[in-house]
């Protein structure tokens, strides 16, 4: 078990990169990679930029 959350994140990223399925989302408004996936209206998937607050689905 990882000793810290950073080790856990590194483990997750290594696994994603080894599967070649790592996809980076970027905000269409400001271009930031600081994007969170959120549950949208009616159960859909939406995204919100934690840098500028822009949201989209």
Secondary structure, DSSP 8 states (H G I E B T S, - for coil): --SSHHHHHHHHHHHHHHTT-------TTT--S-EEEEE-GGG-EEEEETTT--EE-
